[in-house]
């Protein structure tokens, strides 16, 4: 066990050093002060709130240029070499080659057509991780001025209007507003992976009762919803529940998170 932990530490250290050298610095992160909230799905039967600890989240989604740097130092995740178990045939399908995202895509646009497995590995190589579903939803409640803007009709309408727009994934990161926590693009650019993206859909139990990653490969029936009027959130949860960890989708990207504040 000690040997395994040491090897894992050395791998993370190697990836972090390489990434820092390639980019000059790692992606900026914003501190999100923890608290509690009632999620749309997955709340306990008595309606109790879910606690979210302090965490750090990338200010922007991961870009094409950043992901290219990752591929240069991790060749096993290139399009021609990635194992089928970790990505379906649409992995980086919009790229022109293993190390070429093409002239039609911006270097600072969010990388998409990346599987959960690949996104998870990318974050691990920075000493980070994918945000949990609760962390993502908690941070995404905020508009420019309020930590929880879910009751604002205008805010929900803004999110819904984005769902109706095409090809927003082609826009550069930072194209949308900076929210209360200093984070951009949680709404308005791309959908984003979370570490437990469809955990509340696998059974009638709360996400707290779930263990392991076996629930990340297919969706199932949902548990009770806390806000039947929040259609924007319904759209997100329905999308998450319809995908598998090996899927690669043209408007699905990711960003990383860390513990602490």
Backbone as CSV, one residue per row, in Angstrom:
resi,resn,N_x,N_y,N_z,CA_x,CA_y,CA_z,C_x,C_y,C_z
1,UNK,0.830,-1.203,0.000,0.000,0.000,0.000,0.860,1.246,0.000
2,UNK,1.960,1.241,0.790,2.861,2.389,0.846,3.501,2.634,-0.509
3,UNK,3.930,1.532,-1.168,4.551,1.650,-2.482,3.571,2.234,-3.490
4,UNK,2.331,1.752,-3.458,1.308,2.244,-4.381,1.051,3.731,-4.166
5,UNK,0.944,4.165,-2.905,0.704,5.571,-2.605,1.866,6.442,-3.063
6,UNK,3.085,5.935,-2.887,4.259,6.688,-3.316,4.292,6.852,-4.834
7,UNK,3.924,5.778,-5.551,3.891,5.845,-7.006,2.842,6.840,-7.481
8,UNK,1.695,6.857,-6.811,0.637,7.791,-7.174,1.101,9.227,-6.944
9,UNK,1.791,9.452,-5.817,2.296,10.794,-5.520,3.300,11.245,-6.572
10,UNK,4.202,10.339,-6.963,5.215,10.683,-7.954,4.589,10.988,-9.307
11,UNK,3.514,10.242,-9.672,2.833,10.487,-10.939,2.198,11.871,-10.951
12,UNK,1.509,12.220,-9.863,0.878,13.536,-9.775,1.934,14.631,-9.808
13,UNK,3.055,14.416,-9.079,4.126,15.399,-9.057,4.719,15.591,-10.442
14,UNK,4.924,14.480,-11.171,5.481,14.564,-12.522,4.560,15.345,-13.442
15,UNK,3.277,15.000,-13.421,2.319,15.687,-14.284,2.255,17.171,-13.949
16,UNK,2.269,17.494,-12.647,2.168,18.884,-12.221,3.377,19.682,-12.678
17,UNK,4.561,19.106,-12.541,5.779,19.791,-12.955,5.772,20.038,-14.461
18,UNK,5.393,19.017,-15.238,5.350,19.150,-16.686,4.349,20.209,-17.100
19,UNK,3.149,20.188,-16.493,2.113,21.146,-16.856,2.526,22.561,-16.505
20,UNK,3.147,22.733,-15.320,3.555,24.060,-14.903,4.615,24.610,-15.846
21,UNK,5.514,23.732,-16.310,6.548,24.140,-17.256,5.943,24.515,-18.595
22,UNK,4.966,23.726,-19.048,4.365,23.954,-20.363,3.527,25.225,-20.399
23,UNK,2.844,25.549,-19.316,1.910,26.667,-19.334,2.399,27.891,-18.557
24,UNK,3.537,27.745,-17.850,4.000,28.839,-17.014,3.336,28.810,-15.653
25,UNK,2.064,28.488,-15.609,1.347,28.342,-14.350,0.106,27.496,-14.593
26,UNK,-0.414,26.920,-13.515,-1.617,26.124,-13.651,-2.838,27.043,-13.771
27,UNK,-3.956,26.474,-14.149,-5.176,27.241,-14.323,-5.550,27.964,-13.032
28,UNK,-6.069,29.176,-13.177,-6.501,29.935,-12.016,-7.675,29.240,-11.349
29,UNK,-7.699,29.316,-10.021,-8.789,28.709,-9.272,-9.439,29.753,-8.378
30,UNK,-10.737,29.587,-8.147,-11.491,30.475,-7.275,-11.893,29.711,-6.018
31,UNK,-11.869,30.397,-4.901,-12.271,29.785,-3.633,-13.784,29.904,-3.461
32,UNK,-14.412,28.787,-3.155,-15.852,28.768,-2.918,-16.089,28.391,-1.459
33,UNK,-16.691,29.261,-0.716,-16.976,28.997,0.695,-18.130,28.019,0.808
34,UNK,-17.927,26.967,1.552,-18.941,25.928,1.677,-20.192,26.391,2.403
35,UNK,-21.185,25.560,2.358,-22.456,25.849,3.006,-23.379,24.672,2.801
36,UNK,-24.650,24.912,2.726,-25.596,23.826,2.458,-26.667,24.311,1.508
37,UNK,-27.279,23.366,0.822,-28.332,23.701,-0.136,-29.225,22.490,-0.325
38,UNK,-30.398,22.725,-0.843,-31.307,21.634,-1.185,-31.188,21.397,-2.687
39,UNK,-30.612,20.274,-3.103,-30.455,20.012,-4.538,-31.790,19.665,-5.179
40,UNK,-31.834,19.795,-6.486,-33.055,19.432,-7.198,-33.375,17.965,-6.980
41,UNK,-32.320,17.128,-7.071,-32.470,15.697,-6.853,-31.537,15.254,-5.740
42,UNK,-31.841,14.139,-5.141,-30.912,13.514,-4.223,-31.006,13.979,-2.795
43,UNK,-31.947,14.840,-2.464,-32.089,15.260,-1.078,-32.624,14.104,-0.246
44,UNK,-32.327,14.107,1.029,-32.855,13.071,1.910,-34.377,13.122,1.914
45,UNK,-34.982,12.035,2.358,-36.443,11.920,2.333,-37.108,13.049,3.112
46,UNK,-36.470,13.474,4.220,-37.068,14.523,5.036,-36.784,15.922,4.509
47,UNK,-36.137,16.002,3.363,-35.882,17.301,2.759,-34.708,18.048,3.346
48,UNK,-33.856,17.353,4.082,-32.713,18.020,4.698,-31.739,18.513,3.638
49,UNK,-30.958,19.499,4.007,-30.044,20.133,3.079,-28.741,19.345,2.980
50,UNK,-28.051,19.485,1.855,-26.785,18.810,1.609,-25.649,19.761,1.971
51,UNK,-24.718,19.278,2.782,-23.572,20.088,3.182,-22.484,20.032,2.108
52,UNK,-21.915,21.178,1.798,-20.811,21.281,0.856,-19.656,21.984,1.567
53,UNK,-18.507,21.323,1.634,-17.341,21.893,2.293,-16.674,22.931,1.394
54,UNK,-15.815,23.762,1.988,-15.050,24.719,1.192,-14.279,23.982,0.098
55,UNK,-14.193,24.571,-1.081,-13.439,23.949,-2.168,-12.922,25.018,-3.121
56,UNK,-12.015,24.606,-3.984,-11.493,25.466,-5.040,-11.974,24.932,-6.379
57,UNK,-12.292,25.827,-7.299,-12.744,25.422,-8.627,-12.023,26.259,-9.682
58,UNK,-11.662,25.622,-10.787,-11.050,26.362,-11.894,-11.958,27.510,-12.327
59,UNK,-11.365,28.650,-12.573,-12.130,29.819,-13.005,-12.741,29.592,-14.386
60,UNK,-12.036,28.862,-15.231,-12.503,28.602,-16.601,-12.514,27.103,-16.888
61,UNK,-13.315,26.666,-17.860,-13.209,25.280,-18.337,-11.838,25.046,-18.961
62,UNK,-11.431,23.800,-19.037,-10.169,23.425,-19.678,-10.262,23.704,-21.169
63,UNK,-9.214,24.287,-21.739,-9.227,24.704,-23.139,-8.559,23.682,-24.059
64,UNK,-8.733,23.883,-25.353,-8.060,23.044,-26.348,-6.543,23.079,-26.166
65,UNK,-6.004,24.257,-25.964,-4.559,24.406,-25.833,-4.039,23.697,-24.583
66,UNK,-4.765,23.803,-23.496,-4.369,23.122,-22.261,-4.446,21.607,-22.420
67,UNK,-5.490,21.150,-23.081,-5.624,19.709,-23.264,-4.555,19.180,-24.217
68,UNK,-4.172,19.978,-25.197,-3.092,19.600,-26.098,-1.794,19.399,-25.317
69,UNK,-1.506,20.269,-24.373,-0.304,20.117,-23.545,-0.344,18.818,-22.750
70,UNK,-1.521,18.473,-22.256,-1.703,17.202,-21.542,-1.413,16.018,-22.455
71,UNK,-1.897,16.067,-23.688,-1.688,14.967,-24.629,-0.220,14.814,-25.017
72,UNK,0.494,15.907,-25.075,1.913,15.840,-25.424,2.717,15.061,-24.400
73,UNK,2.320,15.135,-23.150,3.054,14.448,-22.080,2.392,13.150,-21.638
74,UNK,1.205,12.872,-22.180,0.479,11.641,-21.838,-0.045,11.005,-23.128
75,UNK,0.834,10.432,-23.928,0.465,9.933,-25.267,-0.606,8.855,-25.262
76,UNK,-0.757,8.142,-24.155,-1.768,7.081,-24.104,-3.184,7.626,-24.161
77,UNK,-3.345,8.960,-23.997,-4.670,9.575,-24.062,-4.922,10.283,-25.388
78,UNK,-4.011,10.094,-26.339,-4.230,10.665,-27.667,-5.303,9.883,-28.411
79,UNK,-5.905,10.504,-29.395,-7.052,9.908,-30.089,-6.719,8.553,-30.700
80,UNK,-5.529,8.386,-31.252,-5.173,7.139,-31.928,-4.748,6.034,-30.963
81,UNK,-4.555,6.384,-29.687,-4.023,5.405,-28.743,-4.931,5.109,-27.560
82,UNK,-5.929,5.930,-27.333,-6.765,5.736,-26.160,-7.523,4.409,-26.247
83,UNK,-7.630,3.709,-25.138,-8.335,2.434,-25.101,-9.837,2.650,-25.253
84,UNK,-10.489,1.749,-25.972,-11.925,1.871,-26.221,-12.736,1.853,-24.930
85,UNK,-12.180,1.227,-23.898,-12.873,1.201,-22.610,-13.047,2.611,-22.060
86,UNK,-12.111,3.500,-22.381,-12.088,4.834,-21.800,-12.721,5.908,-22.676
87,UNK,-13.053,5.594,-23.906,-13.659,6.593,-24.784,-14.264,5.926,-26.009
88,UNK,-15.435,6.391,-26.406,-16.051,5.834,-27.614,-15.436,6.481,-28.855
89,UNK,-15.990,6.178,-30.022,-15.402,6.623,-31.274,-15.468,8.118,-31.530
90,UNK,-16.153,8.862,-30.670,-16.264,10.307,-30.858,-15.222,11.101,-30.076
91,UNK,-14.293,10.403,-29.462,-13.261,11.083,-28.669,-12.443,12.032,-29.554
92,UNK,-12.473,13.309,-29.198,-11.739,14.349,-29.940,-11.989,14.266,-31.451
93,UNK,-13.193,13.900,-31.821,-13.528,13.728,-33.234,-13.428,15.039,-34.003
94,UNK,-13.541,16.151,-33.303,-13.448,17.453,-33.957,-12.007,17.912,-34.155
95,UNK,-11.021,17.149,-33.664,-9.611,17.479,-33.872,-9.147,16.937,-35.225
96,UNK,-8.144,17.592,-35.803,-7.624,17.154,-37.095,-6.559,16.075,-36.958
97,UNK,-6.037,15.887,-35.768,-5.034,14.857,-35.533,-4.765,14.694,-34.052
98,UNK,-3.888,13.764,-33.708,-3.593,13.500,-32.302,-3.162,14.749,-31.555
99,UNK,-2.361,15.576,-32.204,-1.807,16.760,-31.552,-2.136,18.028,-32.346
100,UNK,-3.333,18.028,-32.923,-3.745,19.169,-33.742,-5.248,19.373,-33.603
101,UNK,-5.647,20.400,-32.867,-7.075,20.648,-32.706,-7.670,21.378,-33.900
102,UNK,-6.838,21.775,-34.851,-7.336,22.309,-36.113,-7.487,23.817,-36.142
103,UNK,-7.532,24.364,-37.335,-7.648,25.796,-37.522,-9.060,26.309,-37.263
104,UNK,-10.031,25.419,-37.308,-11.420,25.851,-37.130,-11.790,26.019,-35.663
105,UNK,-10.895,25.621,-34.753,-11.173,25.723,-33.328,-10.200,26.688,-32.657
106,UNK,-10.711,27.461,-31.728,-9.876,28.405,-31.007,-9.033,27.689,-29.958
107,UNK,-7.793,28.102,-29.759,-6.980,27.500,-28.705,-7.556,27.720,-27.317
108,UNK,-8.275,28.842,-27.130,-8.848,29.138,-25.821,-10.335,28.823,-25.737
109,UNK,-10.843,28.013,-26.670,-12.201,27.473,-26.542,-12.151,26.247,-25.652
110,UNK,-13.245,25.941,-25.001,-13.288,24.780,-24.107,-13.112,23.494,-24.911
111,UNK,-12.250,22.611,-24.438,-12.099,21.315,-25.087,-13.373,20.507,-24.861
112,UNK,-13.857,19.855,-25.912,-15.059,19.019,-25.819,-14.771,17.671,-26.483
113,UNK,-15.776,16.829,-26.562,-15.587,15.462,-27.053,-14.499,14.746,-26.244
114,UNK,-14.559,14.940,-24.938,-13.623,14.312,-24.007,-14.425,13.493,-23.001
115,UNK,-14.055,12.253,-22.803,-14.795,11.367,-21.913,-14.548,11.699,-20.447
116,UNK,-15.382,11.152,-19.587,-15.207,11.309,-18.135,-13.860,10.751,-17.696
117,UNK,-13.470,9.616,-18.264,-12.194,9.006,-17.896,-11.028,9.942,-18.227
118,UNK,-11.073,10.536,-19.406,-9.993,11.432,-19.833,-9.985,12.708,-18.998
119,UNK,-11.162,13.252,-18.723,-11.251,14.458,-17.898,-10.723,14.189,-16.490
120,UNK,-11.072,13.055,-15.943,-10.621,12.670,-14.604,-9.099,12.556,-14.565
121,UNK,-8.528,11.934,-15.594,-7.070,11.772,-15.651,-6.388,13.119,-15.781
122,UNK,-6.924,13.981,-16.610,-6.349,15.317,-16.778,-6.255,16.035,-15.430
123,UNK,-7.353,16.036,-14.685,-7.364,16.726,-13.395,-6.375,16.094,-12.416
124,UNK,-6.308,14.775,-12.412,-5.380,14.090,-11.511,-3.938,14.494,-11.798
125,UNK,-3.620,14.725,-13.070,-2.263,15.106,-13.446,-1.909,16.523,-13.015
126,UNK,-2.894,17.256,-12.549,-2.622,18.582,-11.990,-2.706,18.576,-10.473
127,UNK,-2.848,17.400,-9.889,-3.042,17.335,-8.457,-4.422,17.808,-8.054
128,UNK,-5.361,17.729,-8.997,-6.732,18.159,-8.765,-7.686,16.986,-8.981
129,UNK,-8.958,17.277,-9.122,-9.985,16.270,-9.366,-11.149,16.946,-10.060
130,UNK,-12.051,16.146,-10.569,-13.300,16.696,-11.079,-14.158,17.164,-9.903
131,UNK,-14.898,18.233,-10.055,-15.806,18.638,-8.976,-16.913,17.616,-8.790
132,UNK,-17.400,17.503,-7.571,-18.559,16.652,-7.349,-19.795,17.334,-7.925
133,UNK,-20.833,16.566,-8.105,-22.084,17.129,-8.597,-22.575,18.220,-7.655
134,UNK,-22.487,17.970,-6.340,-22.945,18.970,-5.375,-22.105,20.239,-5.431
135,UNK,-20.784,20.093,-5.579,-19.929,21.274,-5.689,-20.275,22.086,-6.931
136,UNK,-20.463,21.395,-8.050,-20.773,22.096,-9.290,-22.108,22.830,-9.174
137,UNK,-23.136,22.140,-8.708,-24.454,22.761,-8.589,-24.436,23.905,-7.579
138,UNK,-23.687,23.741,-6.501,-23.595,24.773,-5.472,-22.956,26.034,-6.048
139,UNK,-21.844,25.879,-6.778,-21.182,27.031,-7.394,-22.039,27.645,-8.490
140,UNK,-22.778,26.794,-9.206,-23.562,27.259,-10.354,-24.882,27.906,-9.954
141,UNK,-25.215,27.900,-8.668,-26.413,28.612,-8.203,-26.227,30.118,-8.310
142,UNK,-24.968,30.557,-8.353,-24.663,31.981,-8.238,-24.781,32.724,-9.558
143,UNK,-25.309,33.934,-9.484,-25.202,34.852,-10.614,-24.108,35.862,-10.272
144,UNK,-24.100,37.025,-10.872,-23.031,37.989,-10.625,-23.004,38.503,-9.190
145,UNK,-24.157,38.578,-8.525,-24.231,39.242,-7.220,-24.668,38.344,-6.071
146,UNK,-25.356,37.262,-6.369,-25.899,36.415,-5.312,-25.285,35.017,-5.348
147,UNK,-24.996,34.472,-4.170,-24.472,33.115,-4.096,-25.533,32.097,-4.493
148,UNK,-26.795,32.424,-4.278,-27.900,31.558,-4.693,-28.948,32.406,-5.394
149,UNK,-28.940,32.345,-6.700,-29.860,33.151,-7.513,-30.966,32.305,-8.127
150,UNK,-31.168,31.113,-7.606,-32.119,30.200,-8.237,-33.552,30.705,-8.206
151,UNK,-33.865,31.589,-7.270,-35.237,32.096,-7.191,-35.488,33.252,-8.159
152,UNK,-34.436,33.717,-8.832,-34.578,34.831,-9.776,-35.031,34.299,-11.137
153,UNK,-36.185,34.718,-11.563,-36.727,34.251,-12.837,-35.813,34.618,-13.993
154,UNK,-35.228,35.804,-13.929,-34.359,36.261,-15.015,-33.127,35.368,-15.143
155,UNK,-32.615,34.899,-14.008,-31.429,34.038,-14.041,-31.759,32.689,-14.669
156,UNK,-32.860,32.097,-14.292,-33.263,30.819,-14.880,-33.591,30.968,-16.358
157,UNK,-34.170,32.094,-16.725,-34.452,32.336,-18.141,-33.172,32.473,-18.949
158,UNK,-32.159,33.088,-18.341,-30.861,33.207,-19.007,-30.287,31.823,-19.300
159,UNK,-30.343,30.931,-18.316,-29.812,29.580,-18.494,-30.588,28.841,-19.572
160,UNK,-31.904,28.938,-19.517,-32.727,28.257,-20.513,-32.487,28.801,-21.919
161,UNK,-32.253,30.092,-22.032,-32.001,30.668,-23.353,-30.700,30.133,-23.934
162,UNK,-29.720,29.846,-23.064,-28.464,29.249,-23.538,-28.720,27.854,-24.100
163,UNK,-29.553,27.067,-23.433,-29.833,25.718,-23.902,-30.397,25.724,-25.320
164,UNK,-30.983,26.833,-25.721,-31.593,26.922,-27.046,-30.624,27.446,-28.107
165,UNK,-29.454,27.939,-27.686,-28.490,28.475,-28.650,-27.549,27.376,-29.129
166,UNK,-27.142,27.481,-30.383,-26.275,26.459,-30.979,-24.817,26.898,-30.988
167,UNK,-23.921,25.921,-30.899,-22.485,26.087,-31.107,-21.819,27.055,-30.137
168,UNK,-22.355,27.195,-28.939,-21.688,28.063,-27.960,-20.345,27.480,-27.527
169,UNK,-20.149,26.174,-27.757,-18.879,25.546,-27.394,-17.716,26.092,-28.219
170,UNK,-18.015,26.782,-29.315,-16.961,27.350,-30.156,-16.444,28.692,-29.635
171,UNK,-17.120,29.252,-28.644,-16.717,30.543,-28.092,-15.539,30.372,-27.128
172,UNK,-14.708,31.399,-26.972,-13.592,31.287,-26.026,-14.071,31.257,-24.581
173,UNK,-13.291,30.638,-23.706,-13.636,30.648,-22.284,-13.622,32.090,-21.785
174,UNK,-14.461,32.366,-20.805,-14.595,33.727,-20.307,-15.613,34.543,-21.067
175,UNK,-16.343,33.905,-21.979,-17.335,34.618,-22.789,-18.584,34.984,-21.993
176,UNK,-18.835,34.283,-20.909,-20.032,34.533,-20.116,-19.661,35.335,-18.867
177,UNK,-20.621,35.557,-18.002,-20.422,36.412,-16.830,-19.543,35.755,-15.758
178,UNK,-18.905,36.591,-14.952,-18.174,36.129,-13.765,-19.153,36.083,-12.605
179,UNK,-19.315,34.937,-11.988,-20.333,34.831,-10.952,-19.822,35.309,-9.585
180,UNK,-20.651,35.175,-8.600,-20.381,35.651,-7.238,-19.048,35.144,-6.700
181,UNK,-18.656,33.934,-7.093,-17.426,33.319,-6.604,-16.212,33.661,-7.474
182,UNK,-16.421,34.353,-8.569,-15.319,34.668,-9.474,-15.097,33.608,-10.530
183,UNK,-16.116,32.806,-10.809,-16.028,31.701,-11.768,-16.819,32.053,-13.025
184,UNK,-16.245,31.763,-14.180,-16.882,32.034,-15.468,-17.434,30.750,-16.099
185,UNK,-18.435,30.922,-16.920,-18.864,29.906,-17.897,-19.528,28.660,-17.310
186,UNK,-20.021,28.726,-16.084,-20.769,27.573,-15.574,-22.080,27.410,-16.337
187,UNK,-22.578,28.502,-16.881,-23.735,28.475,-17.782,-23.403,29.336,-18.997
188,UNK,-23.738,28.850,-20.179,-23.603,29.674,-21.364,-22.527,29.252,-22.338
189,UNK,-21.728,28.250,-21.986,-20.642,27.844,-22.876,-20.749,26.361,-23.225
190,UNK,-20.477,25.478,-22.259,-20.562,24.028,-22.474,-21.160,23.365,-21.232
191,UNK,-21.716,22.185,-21.422,-22.035,21.330,-20.290,-20.716,20.844,-19.703
192,UNK,-20.718,20.384,-18.444,-19.464,19.988,-17.818,-19.607,18.685,-17.027
193,UNK,-18.558,17.854,-17.130,-18.487,16.623,-16.350,-18.357,16.933,-14.856
194,UNK,-18.929,16.074,-14.027,-18.645,16.066,-12.595,-18.189,14.662,-12.225
195,UNK,-17.558,14.526,-11.075,-17.003,13.225,-10.707,-18.085,12.165,-10.555
196,UNK,-19.247,12.548,-10.063,-20.365,11.621,-9.828,-21.578,12.073,-10.631
197,UNK,-21.363,12.270,-11.922,-22.321,12.984,-12.768,-23.741,12.453,-12.775
198,UNK,-23.938,11.138,-12.654,-25.329,10.648,-12.633,-25.609,9.791,-11.404
199,UNK,-24.949,10.107,-10.310,-25.063,9.271,-9.115,-26.460,9.237,-8.528
200,UNK,-27.268,10.269,-8.728,-28.597,10.276,-8.135,-29.626,9.575,-8.997
201,UNK,-29.206,8.989,-10.098,-30.158,8.337,-10.992,-30.122,6.819,-10.917
202,UNK,-29.216,6.250,-10.132,-29.048,4.810,-10.197,-30.022,4.043,-9.324
203,UNK,-30.611,4.678,-8.337,-31.537,3.976,-7.470,-32.386,4.988,-6.726
204,UNK,-33.212,4.481,-5.819,-34.036,5.365,-5.014,-33.342,5.827,-3.768
205,UNK,-32.048,5.523,-3.614,-31.301,5.918,-2.427,-30.633,7.273,-2.640
206,UNK,-30.333,7.937,-1.551,-29.583,9.182,-1.625,-28.190,8.902,-2.128
207,UNK,-27.542,9.910,-2.743,-26.184,9.743,-3.243,-25.222,9.362,-2.132
208,UNK,-25.556,9.664,-0.881,-24.661,9.346,0.224,-24.494,7.842,0.401
209,UNK,-25.433,7.076,-0.088,-25.374,5.633,0.085,-24.609,4.945,-1.030
210,UNK,-24.174,5.693,-2.027,-23.513,5.113,-3.187,-22.019,4.975,-2.961
211,UNK,-21.436,3.898,-3.503,-20.017,3.667,-3.366,-19.435,3.264,-4.711
212,UNK,-18.171,3.631,-4.946,-17.481,3.200,-6.149,-17.942,3.931,-7.393
213,UNK,-17.428,3.484,-8.538,-17.720,4.131,-9.814,-18.669,3.327,-10.684
214,UNK,-19.226,2.234,-10.158,-20.060,1.367,-10.986,-21.306,2.077,-11.491
215,UNK,-21.725,3.144,-10.781,-22.919,3.879,-11.172,-22.677,4.880,-12.279
216,UNK,-21.457,4.976,-12.772,-21.123,5.996,-13.752,-21.224,5.512,-15.188
217,UNK,-21.711,4.314,-15.395,-21.689,3.741,-16.730,-23.053,3.716,-17.402
218,UNK,-24.102,3.928,-16.659,-25.420,4.014,-17.282,-26.379,4.725,-16.342
219,UNK,-27.415,5.325,-16.909,-28.398,6.017,-16.111,-29.571,5.113,-15.788
220,UNK,-30.381,5.518,-14.804,-31.528,4.733,-14.421,-32.613,5.678,-13.935
221,UNK,-33.502,5.187,-13.093,-34.605,6.013,-12.640,-34.129,7.036,-11.622
222,UNK,-34.826,8.165,-11.537,-34.412,9.241,-10.653,-35.082,9.117,-9.295
223,UNK,-34.519,9.883,-8.335,-35.142,9.972,-7.019,-35.952,11.247,-6.980
224,UNK,-36.565,11.547,-5.835,-37.477,12.668,-5.739,-36.825,14.008,-6.001
225,UNK,-37.569,14.893,-6.628,-37.074,16.231,-6.933,-37.544,17.210,-5.882
226,UNK,-36.716,18.232,-5.589,-37.057,19.204,-4.567,-37.714,20.451,-5.142
227,UNK,-37.583,20.682,-6.447,-38.121,21.887,-7.056,-38.639,21.560,-8.450
228,UNK,-39.911,21.262,-8.541,-40.482,20.830,-9.814,-40.538,21.955,-10.840
229,UNK,-40.360,23.211,-10.395,-40.438,24.334,-11.320,-39.086,24.686,-11.929
230,UNK,-38.002,24.143,-11.410,-36.669,24.512,-11.887,-36.320,23.701,-13.126
231,UNK,-36.865,24.116,-14.251,-36.698,23.348,-15.481,-35.256,23.356,-15.959
232,UNK,-34.543,24.452,-15.725,-33.143,24.520,-16.131,-32.334,23.427,-15.448
233,UNK,-32.542,23.237,-14.163,-31.836,22.181,-13.436,-32.296,20.806,-13.897
234,UNK,-33.586,20.659,-14.179,-34.084,19.392,-14.705,-33.332,18.992,-15.976
235,UNK,-33.073,19.966,-16.827,-32.366,19.694,-18.074,-30.968,19.135,-17.790
236,UNK,-30.275,19.720,-16.820,-28.923,19.253,-16.489,-28.949,17.836,-15.955
237,UNK,-29.852,17.584,-15.017,-29.911,16.252,-14.423,-30.345,15.199,-15.435
238,UNK,-31.251,15.563,-16.320,-31.677,14.620,-17.350,-30.527,14.303,-18.295
239,UNK,-29.765,15.328,-18.651,-28.604,15.116,-19.522,-27.593,14.193,-18.858
240,UNK,-27.268,14.469,-17.598,-26.292,13.640,-16.883,-26.758,12.192,-16.785
241,UNK,-28.054,12.008,-16.569,-28.572,10.665,-16.411,-28.645,9.871,-17.701
242,UNK,-28.422,10.541,-18.829,-28.535,9.865,-20.122,-27.192,9.465,-20.711
243,UNK,-26.095,9.809,-20.033,-24.776,9.561,-20.616,-23.984,8.534,-19.815
244,UNK,-22.926,8.035,-20.441,-22.007,7.095,-19.815,-20.615,7.712,-19.743
245,UNK,-19.783,7.146,-18.896,-18.457,7.710,-18.654,-17.560,7.676,-19.879
246,UNK,-17.853,6.802,-20.829,-17.028,6.686,-22.039,-17.518,7.580,-23.171
247,UNK,-18.633,8.293,-22.948,-19.200,9.138,-23.997,-18.337,10.383,-24.221
248,UNK,-18.346,10.850,-25.460,-17.652,12.081,-25.835,-18.622,12.907,-26.660
249,UNK,-18.975,14.091,-26.170,-20.067,14.868,-26.737,-19.565,16.254,-27.125
250,UNK,-20.065,16.768,-28.246,-19.504,17.981,-28.843,-19.675,19.232,-27.991
251,UNK,-20.639,19.242,-27.066,-20.806,20.421,-26.216,-20.606,20.098,-24.736
252,UNK,-19.822,19.044,-24.464,-19.546,18.624,-23.084,-18.057,18.761,-22.793
253,UNK,-17.723,19.643,-21.867,-16.331,19.857,-21.469,-16.156,19.566,-19.993
254,UNK,-15.181,20.218,-19.369,-14.944,20.000,-17.935,-14.022,21.070,-17.383
255,UNK,-13.981,21.145,-16.068,-13.004,21.922,-15.327,-12.640,21.131,-14.068
256,UNK,-11.627,21.555,-13.367,-11.131,20.799,-12.204,-11.425,21.525,-10.899
257,UNK,-11.285,20.794,-9.814,-11.527,21.333,-8.474,-10.496,20.749,-7.500
258,UNK,-10.470,21.310,-6.312,-9.601,20.820,-5.239,-10.303,21.023,-3.920
259,UNK,-9.911,20.259,-2.909,-10.415,20.466,-1.573,-9.852,21.763,-1.000
260,UNK,-10.518,22.283,0.004,-10.006,23.462,0.681,-10.637,24.729,0.174
261,UNK,-10.216,25.853,0.757,-10.812,27.104,0.370,-9.801,28.226,0.349
